[in-house]
Each structure stands twice: as C-alpha cells, then as structure tokens.
Amino acid sequence: MSVSANPASATPEAEEPTGSGSGSRIPRFPFWAQIVVGLVLGVLLGWLARSQDLGWLVTTLDEIGSLFVQLLKLAVAPLVFFAILVSITNLRQVNNAARLATRTLLWFMITSLIAVAIGLAIGLVTNPGSGTGLTPKDGALSETKGSWIDFLTGIVPDNVITPFTELNVLQIVFMAAVAGIAALKLGEKAKPILTLSQSILELLQKALWWVIRLAPIGTVGLIGYAIADYGWDLIGKYATFTADVYIGCALVLFGVYPLLLATVAKVSPLQFFKGAWPAIQLAFVSRSSVGTMPVTQRVTERLGVPKEYASFAVPFGATTKMDGCAAIYPALAAIFIAQIFDVQLGIGDYLLIAFVSVIGSAATAGLTGATVMLTLTLSTLGLPLEGVGLLMAIDPILDMMRTATNVAGQALVPVIVAAREKILDHDAYNSASSSPIDSFDQDDVRDAEQKVTLPAPA
C-alpha cells in the first residue's frame, strides 16, 4: 500500500494548516459551533413561525431545508457509482482483500443483530403504541412500498439510465459492483477508465464538500420547519416511541460500540469518538449517510484505517450498514404499529424482524428516511402499510439520531476489522482529534499532489 509522491509538488503553502497565516486573519468559527447555532436558531424560528402563525416563515424554512437536502441528493447517484467502482478496484492494493471484505460484511451483520435485539427489547418493555390516542384511522397508505419480490427483482435495473434518474441506489450499487469486478478482470486495459473514475470521484467529493459547508444553514431550515410544521403537541403523541428510538440509538452508539472497541478492537472508545465526531455531527444534521460519506471516509482514515481498505468499507457501509434506520427503527416501528392496529406479534415475528434487518439493510440506500425498509418489514410481517403514515409526521425528528448511529457504525466496523487484522495504524488512531471539517480540505490538497503512480500499460 505504498504511495509514490513527487516531493517537488509539496509546496509550503500546501503544508500550511488551514486557518494559519498572517496574524491579521480572523480565526474560523468552528464547524461544530456553526451546527449548534443552526440548531438553536432553527428551533427558535420554528417556534416563532408556529406560535405566531407566520406562513411565510414556515415556507422559507421548508425551502431552505429542502434545498439543502436536494443538493445532497444531487450528488448521490454519481457519487455512489464511482465510489463503489473505485473502492472495489482499490482492493487489489490490499493484502487478503477477500478476507477483509468478508470480515467487514460479517461485522456489519453482527452489529445489526445486536442493534435489532436492543430495539426489540426496548419495544417489548415500553409498549410504545399503548396510550398514544392514535387509531388506525390516523394512518395513511404509504405511496412507497417494499416487498421481498420487489427487493430481489429490483436489484437488477432494466436499463442504465433509470437508476440514476429515479435515484435507485440499490441498482446503482449493483451496476457499480459489476463494473468494478469487470475492471479488475481486465487488468491493465482498464487503467484509463479507472484513472478517469478516480478523477470524477474526486471532483464529486470536492463539490459535495461545498454542500457540506452549507450544513449550518440547512440545519436552520430542517429543524425550523420540523418544529413549525409538526409542533410539540404532535411530538407528545409519539413521546414514548420517540424516546425509544433515541434511547435505542444511544445505547448502540454509546454502549455497544464502545464495548466492541474496548473488547474486540482493544482500542480507546473515547479516541474513536474524538476522531469520528465530525462525521457523526454532520450525519445528525444532514440525515444522509451517503451525503456524509466523504467525511466518514476521511475520519476513518484519520483513525488509522488504511486508505485502500477505508475507500472500500466506508462506501459499502454507507449503502448497506444502517444500525439506526434498518435495525433499531423498524423493530420499534413494527411493535408500535402492531399495537396501534391491535395485532399480536409472536416469537416467529420477532425473528423475522431480525432477519429483515440484517438482509434488507441495503433497501435504506443511505438517503434521508427509512420508508422502504419500514414497508419491507411491515409487508413481511403482514402488518397494515397504513401504519407507515402514522410515522411519517415524526420521521424527520427520528431520522437525525438514526443517521448519526448509522454513520458511527460505518466508521466503527473498518476500525474493528483493521485492528483484528493488524493493519490499523495505532499511532494515527491514538493521535486522531476532532478536527474541524474545514481542515479536511487541506488533506484533499495533499492527496491531489501525492498520487499513486500507475505503471504504463504493457
């Protein structure tokens, strides 16, 4: 995994840390502080818009939040395709690539099973659907449906255009995987395509960085509109369910993950959170695993995971590893909806929920919301799809914590696998810090100037 660089290209300017320079330069406002300000301002504006019935402010907040999410989605399709393609071909630079890929998938499944078990346990103890005052009449039939037939047959697209126009991430992942494997088989003949793909991926990531910088503004719109549109009274009806989702995600995020890091990877959990925090906080705001993927990959590399392996594991995880959206949430939602519709669930149903959570995770696609995964779970259990309508109103509030848990897990598994395979750089891990997102651009500059020198085609 050696990289040959041109020392002459490493200019002093490229090595200068972001924010340094002349003494007259105004220090940057920390990104985490910008996010906090956005959260507070969003809550205040949302409360003001609702209490004073300011329709124009509600519309403005909605437009700001929707535009931010739309900008994230704009890059999703090409980003997923080229990230998966390049990540698969990068595995050729890693020893025991097949072993690493298998171990990564295994730990995805293990952590998903733990998460769904926690979700089921919390749901059975708290009975989130009881005493809410909600009835089946409050539900609405979901426009988005998922079934095992749709899931299995929907993996293969009818053509190469529709998955990109309709943003079917699962089909995009399938095409990218096929293209990546084909490129590996072609060997030297595929070098021009791989070089072009790498350049396009870097271009997309750079453009996405600009969108990520807008996250504090997007936060104002997303949080503000949620408060203005839904209000605290609606949240009150879902108080137990909302608390269950947040508690379940918190148990996985701050309980299970640190335990696995300390006992399996034998590294400091606190150091992990210091390094991964920029990605976790952005995921909480953006509600998009794919939109957060460049930051997730960067923090994973800073935590000592080899870049060649991280470039495979993180994109793979961003589209398939969803402990929040695909494990905790559907488990709790199934219990909640079953209680609203007065349907009794048995041991077999709970086992089915666990099976769906592990196998169907890719259905969430790393986008905002988890409707497809929820409908897939409900259809498997035979529960009414009208139950999805009961949860749509509260979904944005829940999705923030779910996505933060997703992204933390997507950074966690590569660290665990790298540590167990003895390829984790412990010095880098122990020195990783919660660097501002702004400073990541400087790493991009260095990466652009320190390219892997590809041998000329034979």
C-alpha atoms as one frame of an Amber mdcrd trajectory, in Angstrom:
protein
   0.000   0.000   0.000   2.857   2.327  -0.766   2.274   5.651  -2.449   4.876
   7.323  -4.576   4.690  11.096  -4.413   6.526  13.916  -6.105   8.329  15.802
  -3.336   8.686  18.849  -5.528   4.938  19.253  -5.659   4.592  19.577  -1.897
   4.735  23.341  -1.705   4.977  25.138   1.635   1.516  26.513   1.061   0.124
  23.001   0.733   1.661  22.051   4.067   0.345  25.110   5.899  -2.550  24.204
   8.203  -5.900  25.730   7.475  -6.503  28.895   9.406  -2.815  29.743   9.794
  -1.025  32.502   8.024  -0.814  36.205   8.676  -1.669  37.389  12.135  -4.454
  39.569  10.760  -6.532  36.623   9.557  -9.766  36.207  11.518  -9.967  32.735
  13.122 -12.543  30.410  11.593 -15.762  29.845  13.523 -15.633  26.120  14.447
 -17.926  23.988  12.314 -19.454  22.234  15.324 -20.316  25.651  16.776 -21.934
  26.627  13.472 -24.078  23.496  13.676 -25.100  24.275  17.258 -26.018  27.838
  16.296 -28.041  26.456  13.375 -29.893  24.057  15.684 -30.742  26.758  18.216
 -31.756  29.276  15.536 -33.874  26.647  13.786 -35.753  25.793  16.988 -36.366
  29.470  17.748 -37.551  30.305  14.227 -39.722  27.190  14.107 -41.335  28.057
  17.437 -41.861  31.656  16.310 -43.389  30.587  12.984 -45.813  28.214  14.692
 -46.775  30.370  17.657 -47.319  33.496  15.538 -48.791  31.591  12.573 -46.236
  33.060  10.166 -46.905  31.137   6.968 -44.193  32.917   5.026 -41.582  31.870
   7.607 -42.742  28.243   7.542 -42.437  28.269   3.735 -38.992  29.854   3.899
 -37.708  27.311   6.399 -39.128  24.490   4.282 -37.442  25.830   1.144 -34.078
  26.228   2.876 -34.147  22.708   4.320 -35.456  21.137   1.112 -32.804  22.878
  -0.998 -30.031  21.588   1.258 -31.330  18.011   1.064 -31.778  18.350  -2.703
 -28.166  19.471  -3.102 -27.063  16.382  -1.174 -29.241  14.124  -3.313 -27.915
  15.730  -6.490 -24.512  14.143  -5.897 -25.775  10.830  -4.516 -26.211   8.807
  -7.722 -22.832   9.519  -9.399 -21.051   9.568  -6.029 -22.305   6.103  -5.089
 -21.499   4.661  -8.519 -17.918   5.914  -8.716 -17.215   5.402  -5.003 -18.230
   1.731  -5.177 -16.432   1.178  -8.501 -13.195   2.766  -7.295 -13.403   1.125
  -3.864 -13.686  -2.361  -5.374 -10.718  -1.788  -7.659  -8.717  -0.338  -4.754
  -8.949  -3.704  -3.026  -6.356  -5.006  -5.458  -3.820  -2.923  -3.486  -4.720
  -4.629  -0.198  -3.398  -7.949   1.005  -6.114 -10.508   1.809  -8.764  -8.343
   0.132 -11.345 -11.138   0.044 -10.777 -11.819   3.741 -11.202  -8.134   4.604
 -14.401  -7.867   2.570 -15.836 -10.984   4.224 -14.907  -9.809   7.726 -16.437
  -6.390   7.006 -19.726  -7.936   5.923 -19.676 -10.269   8.940 -19.270  -7.379
  11.386 -21.991  -5.432   9.592 -24.304  -8.364  10.310 -23.160  -8.850  13.914
 -23.678  -5.212  14.877 -27.045  -5.137  13.069 -28.230  -8.161  15.055 -27.187
  -6.525  18.309 -28.965  -3.294  17.330 -32.214  -5.011  16.333 -32.168  -7.033
  19.558 -31.897  -3.813  21.554 -34.745  -2.284  19.549 -36.993  -5.271  20.167
 -36.160  -5.371  23.875 -36.959  -1.686  24.352 -40.208  -2.014  22.392 -41.383
  -5.017  24.418 -40.619  -3.274  27.704 -42.123   0.147  26.920 -45.091  -0.738
  24.638 -44.725   2.465  22.567 -48.102   2.087  20.825 -50.136   1.956  24.020
 -51.828   5.081  25.389 -50.964   7.294  22.420 -54.541   8.115  21.486 -53.706
   7.179  17.889 -56.025   4.843  15.952 -55.805   3.056  12.590 -57.833   5.947
  11.118 -54.867   8.248  11.739 -52.763   6.207   9.321 -52.451   6.688   5.586
 -51.468   4.128   2.978 -47.832   4.542   2.052 -47.098   5.549  -1.527 -43.724
   3.809  -1.259 -43.893   0.058  -0.805 -41.334  -2.634  -0.326 -41.614  -6.398
  -0.551 -39.138  -9.236  -0.866 -40.079  -9.713  -4.511 -39.536  -6.011  -5.181
 -36.295  -6.093  -3.231 -34.829  -9.120  -5.009 -36.032  -8.354  -8.530 -35.339
  -4.649  -8.112 -31.601  -5.158  -7.698 -31.089  -5.587 -11.458 -32.125  -2.486
 -13.450 -33.995  -2.526 -16.750 -31.538  -0.022 -18.217 -28.530   2.028 -17.137
 -30.305   5.392 -17.079 -33.379   4.899 -14.884 -31.496   4.080 -11.643 -29.783
   7.467 -11.863 -32.905   9.455 -12.754 -35.052   7.725 -10.117 -32.208   7.553
  -7.577 -32.459   3.794  -7.035 -29.277   3.409  -5.004 -29.523  -0.367  -4.749
 -29.456  -0.714  -8.539 -26.633   1.829  -8.781 -24.606  -0.224  -6.298 -25.257
  -3.350  -8.378 -24.041  -1.701 -11.607 -21.004  -0.208  -9.874 -20.074  -3.582
  -8.372 -20.340  -5.274 -11.764 -18.229  -2.547 -13.374 -15.633  -2.738 -10.605
 -15.283  -6.520 -10.835 -15.075  -6.309 -14.631 -12.318  -3.686 -14.326 -10.364
  -5.990 -12.032 -10.668  -8.807 -14.562  -9.492  -6.566 -17.418  -6.362  -5.571
 -15.522  -4.082  -3.142 -17.376  -6.661  -2.481 -20.110  -8.964  -0.879 -17.549
  -6.361   1.606 -16.242  -7.647   4.573 -18.346 -11.201   4.019 -17.101 -10.055
   3.682 -13.503  -7.989   6.870 -13.736 -10.983   8.732 -15.144 -13.277   7.269
 -12.469 -10.889   8.345  -9.711 -10.795  11.884 -11.110 -14.588  12.077 -11.360
 -14.922  10.780  -7.798 -12.563  13.455  -6.507 -14.484  16.115  -8.438 -17.794
  14.939  -6.928 -16.322  14.854  -3.433 -14.986  18.375  -3.811 -18.409  19.618
  -4.931 -20.020  17.784  -2.023 -17.622  19.479   0.398 -19.098  22.794  -0.708
 -22.586  21.480   0.063 -21.413  20.180   3.433 -20.215  23.669   4.335 -23.838
  24.785   3.974 -24.964  22.323   6.659 -25.416  25.013   9.371 -27.812  26.897
   7.068 -29.563  23.657   6.113 -29.920  22.903   9.824 -31.878  26.102  10.377
 -34.349  25.118   7.674 -34.690  21.434   8.547 -35.081  21.867  12.298 -37.125
  25.035  11.991 -39.614  23.504   9.583 -39.936  20.340  11.693 -40.880  22.419
  14.743 -43.144  24.782  12.787 -44.972  22.065  10.881 -45.274  19.288  13.465
 -45.189  21.175  16.749 -44.539  19.862  20.235 -48.147  18.700  20.622 -47.729
  16.131  17.838 -44.402  15.019  19.254 -46.208  14.446  22.551 -48.412  11.771
  20.975 -45.275   9.905  19.934 -43.339  10.652  23.132 -42.693   7.027  24.107
 -41.845   5.937  20.573 -39.543   8.939  20.028 -37.818   8.316  23.359 -37.453
   4.627  22.489 -35.723   5.399  19.185 -33.342   7.894  20.776 -32.607   5.647
  23.755 -32.087   2.623  21.500 -29.719   4.504  19.223 -27.891   5.977  22.221
 -27.421   2.515  23.742 -25.882   1.263  20.496 -23.874   4.417  19.853 -22.526
   4.978  23.367 -22.850   1.490  24.824 -22.407  -1.282  22.270 -19.881   0.493
  20.056 -17.513   1.470  22.900 -17.770  -2.063  24.295 -16.804  -3.568  20.936
 -13.929  -1.111  20.545 -12.572  -1.890  24.012 -13.011  -5.673  23.958 -12.744
  -6.675  20.299 -10.542  -3.996  18.724  -8.768  -3.257  22.030  -8.564   0.480
  21.348  -9.803   3.534  23.215 -13.530   4.237  22.648 -13.042   7.881  23.651
 -10.373   8.275  20.977 -12.775   6.837  18.408 -15.430   9.421  19.196 -12.869
  12.212  19.132 -11.852  11.199  15.636 -15.286  10.288  14.265 -17.264  13.183
  15.760 -17.199  15.450  12.646 -18.959  12.723  10.642 -21.426  11.899  13.418
 -22.488  15.513  13.898 -22.876  16.089  10.149 -24.957  12.911   9.856 -27.258
  14.156  12.622 -27.919  17.350  10.673 -27.953  16.114   7.071 -29.849  12.859
   7.750 -27.932  11.265   4.870 -25.303   8.538   5.184 -24.279   8.960   1.551
 -24.111  12.736   1.864 -21.840  12.311   4.879 -19.710   9.627   3.184 -16.694
  11.830   2.244 -16.408  12.987   5.866 -16.907   9.444   7.169 -14.138   8.142
   4.942 -11.810  10.947   5.955 -12.288  10.412   9.699 -11.946   6.640   9.250
  -8.577   7.152   7.563  -7.531   9.551  10.319  -8.355   6.828  12.824  -5.599
   4.717  11.295  -7.551   2.545   8.849  -5.523   2.074   5.627  -6.880   4.297
   2.879  -7.209   1.449   0.372  -9.394  -0.528   2.769 -11.335   2.508   4.043
 -12.186   3.507   0.465 -13.971   0.152   0.132 -15.502  -0.296   3.585 -16.993
   3.194   4.017 -18.857   3.450   0.661 -20.016  -0.140   1.137 -21.252   0.734
   4.611 -22.892   3.986   3.519 -25.252   1.994   1.306 -25.763  -1.142   3.402
 -24.787  -0.521   7.067 -27.781   1.038   8.854 -27.996   0.133  12.545 -30.307
   3.078  13.214 -32.582   3.065  10.152 -32.590  -0.651   9.364 -32.322  -2.306
  12.786 -33.468  -0.264  15.781 -36.134   1.772  13.996 -38.035  -0.961  12.088
 -38.020  -3.194  15.185 -39.608  -0.474  17.314 -41.887   0.678  14.484 -43.235
  -2.840  13.923 -44.130  -3.166  17.613 -45.630   0.349  17.647 -47.812  -0.250
  14.575 -48.858  -3.726  15.719 -50.114  -2.254  18.990 -51.999   0.563  17.218
 -53.725  -1.935  14.911 -54.176  -4.466  17.740 -52.097  -7.206  16.070 -50.326
  -9.722  18.277 -46.711 -10.492  17.377 -45.083 -13.801  18.298 -41.553 -15.166
  18.587 -41.534 -16.022  14.886 -42.419 -12.425  14.013 -39.547 -11.071  16.097
 -37.145 -13.455  14.381 -38.454 -12.234  11.025 -37.787  -8.635  12.071 -34.193
  -9.579  12.878 -33.812 -11.374   9.540 -35.217  -8.441   7.563 -32.981  -6.002
   9.416 -29.809  -7.898   8.541 -30.616  -8.880   4.950 -32.659  -5.871   3.864
 -30.408  -3.086   5.115 -29.468  -2.073   1.583 -33.071  -1.042   0.988 -32.494
   2.103   3.056 -29.992   3.266   0.423 -28.255   5.763   2.704 -30.800   8.500
   1.957 -32.951  10.542   4.283 -35.749   8.493   5.744 -36.275   4.733   6.049
 -39.692   4.284   4.451 -38.711   1.477   2.082 -37.118  -0.516   4.902 -40.176
   0.019   7.093 -42.619  -1.099   4.401 -40.407  -4.121   3.706 -40.612  -5.068
   7.392 -44.370  -4.489   7.617 -45.135  -6.440   4.453 -43.024  -9.356   5.685
 -44.948  -9.414   8.979 -48.303  -8.860   7.299 -48.906  -5.587   9.155 -51.007
  -2.820   7.530 -48.943  -0.435   5.405 -51.232   2.362   6.603 -49.053   2.254
   9.698 -46.300   3.973   7.731 -48.495   7.065   7.550 -48.615   7.176  11.333
 -44.842   7.585  11.495 -44.200   9.906   8.566 -45.090  13.028  10.549 -42.472
  12.332  13.199 -39.863  10.829  10.836 -37.529  13.853  10.434 -37.094  14.130
  14.198 -36.257  10.426  14.449 -34.067  10.353  11.355 -31.422  12.639  12.844
 -30.485  10.226  15.614 -30.896   7.183  13.360 -28.478   8.553  10.771 -25.905
   9.570  13.383 -25.957   5.968  14.615 -25.678   4.662  11.056 -22.585   6.727
  10.301 -20.885   5.914  13.593 -21.309   2.228  12.759 -19.943   2.782   9.261
 -16.731   4.153  10.790 -16.665   1.613  13.609 -16.592  -1.602  11.574 -13.497
  -0.696   9.486 -11.669   0.163  12.721 -12.620  -3.186  14.280 -11.675  -5.190
  11.185  -8.412  -3.287  10.696  -7.489  -3.791  14.350  -8.226  -7.527  14.274
  -6.320  -7.945  11.009  -3.387  -5.995  12.489  -3.400  -3.326   9.777  -4.646
  -0.486  11.990  -2.151   2.341  12.498  -2.369   2.676  16.289  -0.228   5.808
  16.345  -2.635   7.528  13.965  -5.619   6.236  15.927  -4.300   7.494  19.243
  -3.440  10.903  17.805  -6.721  11.414  15.918  -8.579  14.507  17.018 -11.960
  16.048  16.347 -10.549  18.318  13.652 -12.857  20.883  12.090 -14.389  19.879
   8.778 -12.763  22.923   7.188  -9.326  21.384   7.764 -10.237  18.318   5.692
  -9.894  20.383   2.514  -6.187  20.650   3.211  -5.941  16.864   3.205  -7.635
  16.849  -0.196  -4.937  19.194  -1.481  -2.205  16.865  -0.267  -3.955  13.829
  -1.721  -4.236  15.557  -5.086  -0.498  16.280  -5.068   0.529  12.802  -3.890
  -0.977  10.458  -6.451  -0.333   6.784  -6.858   1.938   6.445  -9.887   0.318
   3.896 -12.166   2.630   1.821 -14.360   2.318   2.302 -18.087   0.113  -0.250
 -19.841   2.057  -3.226 -21.092
